[in-house]
Amino acid sequence: MPMSQQDLEDRLKAAFPDAQIEVSDLAGDGDHYKARIISAAFAGLPRVKQHQLVNKALADVLGGALHALALETTALGT
């Protein structure tokens, strides 16, 4: 069963409460999303580590309810 855009946004907001988050459904099917996340949690981290933090927060749904997620992450203030 696909994940709703709202569910994805809620999960990301719970994991990164300070973040500015934009989620878009890339295919209109609830399986392929793009997320833009700007958070202080990413400060000083290389992009791969930032993405690993997001993947960890969504580990229980990645590859299942959430088939694909394109990420754009940035540290707050950069």
Backbone as CSV, one residue per row, in Angstrom:
resi,resn,N_x,N_y,N_z,CA_x,CA_y,CA_z,C_x,C_y,C_z
1,MET,0.838,-1.177,0.000,0.000,0.000,0.000,0.884,1.243,0.000
2,PRO,0.634,2.181,-0.886,1.445,3.400,-0.956,1.302,4.263,0.297
3,MET,2.256,5.142,0.472,2.252,6.076,1.594,1.711,7.414,1.101
4,SER,0.849,8.023,1.875,0.319,9.324,1.468,1.380,10.404,1.665
5,GLN,1.255,11.454,0.900,2.181,12.575,1.010,2.142,13.160,2.422
6,GLN,0.943,13.245,2.992,0.804,13.788,4.349,1.511,12.912,5.376
7,ASP,1.389,11.590,5.232,2.083,10.674,6.152,3.594,10.861,6.069
8,LEU,4.107,11.009,4.857,5.538,11.218,4.680,5.970,12.539,5.313
9,GLU,5.225,13.590,5.056,5.543,14.888,5.664,5.508,14.806,7.181
10,ASP,4.505,14.143,7.735,4.392,14.009,9.191,5.582,13.260,9.780
11,ARG,6.008,12.195,9.114,7.160,11.427,9.602,8.438,12.263,9.566
12,LEU,8.615,13.018,8.490,9.800,13.863,8.382,9.783,14.981,9.418
13,LYS,8.621,15.564,9.663,8.505,16.625,10.676,8.782,16.077,12.067
14,ALA,8.371,14.848,12.328,8.639,14.230,13.629,10.138,13.971,13.809
15,ALA,10.803,13.566,12.739,12.233,13.264,12.799,13.095,14.520,12.824
16,PHE,12.611,15.576,12.156,13.363,16.835,12.040,12.433,17.998,12.382
17,PRO,12.126,18.167,13.687,11.108,19.142,14.090,11.426,20.593,13.716
18,ASP,12.692,20.933,13.573,13.068,22.310,13.247,13.055,22.573,11.739
19,ALA,12.839,21.539,10.959,13.086,21.601,9.511,11.994,22.324,8.732
20,GLN,12.440,22.866,7.613,11.550,23.334,6.560,11.472,22.166,5.588
21,ILE,10.270,21.668,5.338,10.109,20.461,4.539,9.119,20.703,3.409
22,GLU,9.525,20.302,2.203,8.641,20.329,1.043,8.664,18.929,0.437
23,VAL,7.488,18.344,0.266,7.382,17.015,-0.335,6.515,17.117,-1.579
24,SER,6.969,16.487,-2.653,6.160,16.434,-3.866,6.089,14.998,-4.364
25,ASP,4.921,14.635,-4.898,4.685,13.311,-5.445,5.126,13.342,-6.902
26,LEU,6.192,12.640,-7.230,6.787,12.711,-8.562,5.979,12.012,-9.643
27,ALA,5.272,10.944,-9.285,4.572,10.156,-10.297,3.057,10.143,-10.108
28,GLY,2.584,10.761,-9.027,1.151,10.764,-8.761,0.620,9.429,-8.279
29,ASP,1.529,8.551,-7.833,1.107,7.213,-7.431,1.297,6.912,-5.945
30,GLY,1.806,7.881,-5.176,2.036,7.656,-3.757,3.218,6.765,-3.458
31,ASP,4.015,6.456,-4.462,5.186,5.588,-4.283,6.507,6.299,-4.563
32,HIS,6.466,7.399,-5.287,7.678,8.089,-5.724,7.601,9.558,-5.318
33,TYR,8.423,9.928,-4.345,8.390,11.291,-3.816,9.752,11.971,-3.933
34,LYS,9.692,13.280,-3.853,10.889,14.099,-3.692,10.682,14.910,-2.420
35,ALA,11.714,14.949,-1.590,11.643,15.726,-0.356,12.808,16.701,-0.295
36,ARG,12.475,17.940,-0.004,13.487,18.982,0.226,13.420,19.296,1.710
37,ILE,14.543,19.084,2.406,14.572,19.230,3.854,15.719,20.160,4.230
38,ILE,15.393,21.219,4.950,16.394,22.156,5.447,16.334,22.080,6.967
39,SER,17.431,21.628,7.585,17.423,21.391,9.028,18.785,21.673,9.655
40,ALA,18.757,22.154,10.881,19.990,22.350,11.646,20.674,21.008,11.921
41,ALA,19.925,19.923,11.895,20.496,18.589,12.139,21.552,18.222,11.106
42,PHE,21.541,18.894,9.962,22.482,18.589,8.890,23.759,19.436,8.944
43,ALA,23.839,20.352,9.873,24.985,21.262,9.956,26.293,20.485,10.106
44,GLY,27.255,20.807,9.258,28.576,20.206,9.320,28.667,18.799,8.753
45,LEU,27.570,18.277,8.242,27.581,16.919,7.710,27.645,16.924,6.186
46,PRO,28.402,15.997,5.616,28.385,15.874,4.162,27.007,15.366,3.711
47,ARG,26.697,15.588,2.451,25.376,15.234,1.917,25.028,13.763,2.152
48,VAL,25.990,12.864,2.000,25.684,11.439,2.187,25.237,11.166,3.623
49,LYS,25.838,11.797,4.592,25.445,11.626,5.998,24.069,12.231,6.254
50,GLN,23.777,13.361,5.615,22.455,13.973,5.729,21.395,13.010,5.225
51,HIS,21.646,12.416,4.073,20.692,11.482,3.488,20.550,10.226,4.342
52,GLN,21.639,9.802,4.960,21.569,8.638,5.842,20.670,8.915,7.047
53,LEU,20.701,10.143,7.560,19.817,10.505,8.671,18.354,10.399,8.255
54,VAL,18.051,10.871,7.069,16.671,10.800,6.564,16.283,9.345,6.347
55,ASN,17.146,8.580,5.719,16.858,7.166,5.470,16.638,6.400,6.774
56,LYS,17.407,6.722,7.799,17.249,6.069,9.099,15.872,6.386,9.690
57,ALA,15.437,7.638,9.535,14.138,8.043,10.073,12.983,7.344,9.357
58,LEU,13.226,6.908,8.125,12.173,6.270,7.322,12.443,4.787,7.066
59,ALA,13.377,4.215,7.783,13.840,2.847,7.513,12.718,1.820,7.474
60,ASP,11.713,1.982,8.302,10.649,0.975,8.360,9.699,1.017,7.171
61,VAL,9.749,2.076,6.363,8.848,2.169,5.207,9.577,2.217,3.865
62,LEU,10.884,2.493,3.879,11.642,2.523,2.626,11.669,1.141,2.000
63,GLY,11.370,1.101,0.711,11.341,-0.169,0.001,10.034,-0.917,0.169
64,GLY,9.144,-0.379,0.998,7.822,-0.980,1.189,6.770,0.028,0.766
65,ALA,6.140,0.655,1.752,5.112,1.665,1.466,5.706,2.846,0.706
66,LEU,6.965,3.104,0.937,7.662,4.186,0.240,8.677,3.559,-0.707
67,HIS,8.333,3.527,-1.975,9.163,2.835,-2.955,10.406,3.633,-3.339
68,ALA,10.253,4.938,-3.555,11.383,5.760,-3.994,11.280,7.153,-3.397
69,LEU,12.428,7.667,-2.962,12.485,9.007,-2.377,13.734,9.719,-2.871
70,ALA,13.538,10.774,-3.638,14.647,11.631,-4.056,14.820,12.691,-2.981
71,LEU,16.049,12.880,-2.531,16.307,13.817,-1.427,17.122,15.008,-1.870
72,GLU,16.769,16.153,-1.314,17.564,17.363,-1.398,17.645,17.881,0.027
73,THR,18.834,17.818,0.608,19.006,18.234,2.003,20.001,19.380,2.089
74,THR,19.741,20.258,3.035,20.598,21.415,3.270,20.569,21.737,4.756
75,ALA,21.696,22.190,5.274,21.742,22.636,6.659,21.050,23.991,6.774
76,LEU,20.307,24.173,7.835,19.631,25.438,8.099,20.661,26.560,8.175
77,GLY,20.396,27.628,7.457,21.288,28.768,7.487,22.350,28.768,6.405
78,THR,22.328,27.771,5.515,23.322,27.750,4.437,22.654,27.992,3.108
